[in-house]
């Protein structure tokens, strides 16, 4: 069984939506592998899985995976992070964390940036 790392726990607790990183997912996500695992873990039913696999173009399959995931988010987020890890797509998690670190956070209307070290300590 794969254990969730501290950075992945941060990702799971960080408020974001799939659409925030849509271009990254469209470029990097392996749709067939992802759909297979999401079906295996019960996020997708057989009809959803087969709908995705029936499409020939990779980009369209990726869009369908994201479409169906967005309908189930954030309830399936933990499983989705797990799927990315076990399907050797963990680099997507790293890239999301990197991009998230580059965005300003604005609690109470104040703009500031956190380094990766500061985020991990939170």
N, C-alpha and C positions, 0 to 999 in steps of 0.2 A: 504494500500500500504506500502511496506517495504521501509525504507529509507536506503541509503548507508552510512555506518559509515566512519569515517576518515580513519581507517585502510583499509577498502575496497576501498576507493578512492585512497589510496596509492597503493594498489594492482593493481587497474585499470590503474594507471599511470606508474607502474614499468615495464620496458621492459623485458618480459620473454615470453617463449613459453610453450605450453602444454608439449612438450617433456622434458622440464627442470624438470618437476615434474611427469613424466610418472609413475614411480614406486609408488608414493603416490596415484595417481589416480587409478592405477590398483588394489591397495590394498583396498582403501577406498570408491571409487565412487560407488554409487548405480545406476547401468546402466538403469534399467527399469524406475525408478522414474525420473532420469535425462532426459532420452529420452522423457518421457511423457511431462515434462515441456518444454523441448526445442521444441517439436512439438507444444505445446499450444502457445508458444511465437513466432512461425514462423521461428525458426532457422532450424528445420528439417521439411521436407515435409512428407506426409503420407507414401510414399514409403520408405524413410530412416527410419522412425519410425518402420514400419512393418518389414523391413529387420533386425533391431536390435532385435525386440521382437520375431522374428521367431527362433532365436538362443537359445538353451536350456542352455548352460553353461554360468554362470555369467562372467567369465573372458573373454570369446569371445565377449559377449555383451558389456562389458566395452571397449574392444579393438575397437569394431565397433563405439561406441560413440566417443571415442577419435579420431579415424580415420576421422569421418565426421566433428567433431569439428575443427580439425587441418586444414581442407580444408576451413573453414570459418573464422579462426582466422586471425587477431585480431578483425575483425568487430563484432563478436558476444560476445566479452569478457564481456561487461557490462551485457548482458543478462545471460551469463553463471554464473557470480558471483551472480546475482539475483536468479537464479535457485538453486544454492548451498544453499543460505540462506533460501528460502521458502520451500525447501525440507529437511530441518533439517540436512544439510551437511556443515554447516558453519564452523565446526571444520577443514575442509579441507583448507579453507581460512586462518584460524589461523595458521595451520601447514606450509602453503606456506610462510606466512609472517615470521614465526619463522625461517624457513630454509633460506629464503632470507637474513635475518639479520645475519646469520652465515657465509655467503659467502663474500669474499673480493670484494670490489668495486674498480675499477681501472681507475678513470678519469686521463687523462694526464699521464698514465703509472705509477702512484703511487699507491701502495697497502695500503689500510686502511680499518678499520672496523667501522661500525656505530652501536650504540646501538639502541634498539627499541625506546627509548625516543628521540634520535637524528633523527631517521627516521620520527617519527610522527611530529616533529617540522619542517621538510622540507616542 
